[in-house]
C-alpha cells in the first residue's frame, strides 16, 4: 500500500520515540524487580522487542505495507560484504579489550536479574543487537520518502557525515584522556577511547570503497540510522565524565549507523546491514 511522506514521518518519529524513551519508562516501572535468571532474561527480551521492532511491525501491518519494501526480500548473498565490513572493528575491539581488561560499553539490564547462564546472556545480546539493526533499517527506508531533499552522491555525503561524527568522537576522546591522566588511569582505559574509533573508521573505509561513485541518496536518509543508533547513548545524567563517555559512545554508534545506512542504500537489501550488525553483535558489545 502507498504511504504519504507525512505518514512515513509520523511512523518514523513514533518508532524512534518509543526506542528512545521506552527503556527509561520501563526501567522506572520495573525498578527493584528481582527475578530468577530465566524469567529475567525473558522479560529483558520482551522489553527489547517492545522498544525496537514491535512498533515497526505493527505500523507495517497497519499501513498494509510489504516486508519486501524494507529490503528483506533482497539478495541474501550480500550478507557477506556486510560481515567483511565488520572485520576492522572486530579486530580492534578484541585487541582493545585484551589490553584494557574489561568489556566495551557493557550495558546494565533493565531488570535486576543475575544470569548464571552464559548462553542465555549471549542469545539475549544477539537478539537485542539485531533488533536495533532492524529498527535502523526500517527507519532508513522510511526516511527515503519521509523527508524531501535533493539527491546527493552517496560517497561524498558519507565522507561529510563521517567527518562530523569523527570530530565529535575525537573531542570526546581527548576530554576522556585528560580526565584519565588526572586519575592516573591512562595505560588501560585510554586504549578503548583511541583504538575503537580507528576500528570504526576502518569499517567506514571498507563500506565507502564498495559504493559506486554514481549512486545517489539524500542526507536525511543517511542521517536517520545515525540518529537511531546514537540516541540510546545520549543520557544527560551523571557526572561530567559519564556524560562525555556517553557522547563518545553516541558518536561511535552514529558512525556504525552511517555504515548500516550506506550498505542498505548500496545494495537495496537488508541483508548487507544485517551482516554488518551480526558481525558486531557476535564479536563486540557496541550494539546492544
Secondary structure, DSSP 8 states (H G I E B T S, - for coil): ----HHHHHHHHHHHHHHHHHHHHHHHHHTTT----HHHHHHHHHHHHHHHTHHHHHHHHHHHT--GGGGTTTS-GGGHHHHHHHTHHHHHHHHHHHHHH-S-TT----SS------HHHHHHHHHHHHHHHHHHHHHHHHHHHHHS----EEHHHHHHHHHHHHHHHHHHHHHHHHHHHHHTT-HHHHHHHHHHHHHHHHHHHHHHHHHS-TT-EE-HHHHHHHHHHHHGGG----S-HHHHHHHHHHHHHHHHHHHHHHHHHHHHS-HHHHHHHHHHHHHH-SS--
